[in-house]
Amino acid sequence: MPVLERLVQPKRNRVSFEVPKEYSRYVCKVILFPVEEEKKPRYDFSDIVGKLRWKGDAVKEQKALRDEW
């Protein structure tokens, strides 16, 4: 029988997860140990950040774009 691994977030000092039916015939051992969540690196957009210089009426342009649909 394969070993199961689950990542769960405790809520109010409780943890719950579902066990497949084939495990219901056995006594199972649950071992808890904390793991740090891997933080995904955030992309640095500072090299492409800037301002657009645009002169015009934003509402007119929005209406024109909407009318194209």
Secondary structure, 3 states (H helix, E strand, C coil): CCCCCCCCCCECCECCCCCCHHHCCCCCCCCCCCCCCCCCCCCCCCCCCCCCCCCCCHHHHHHHHHHHC
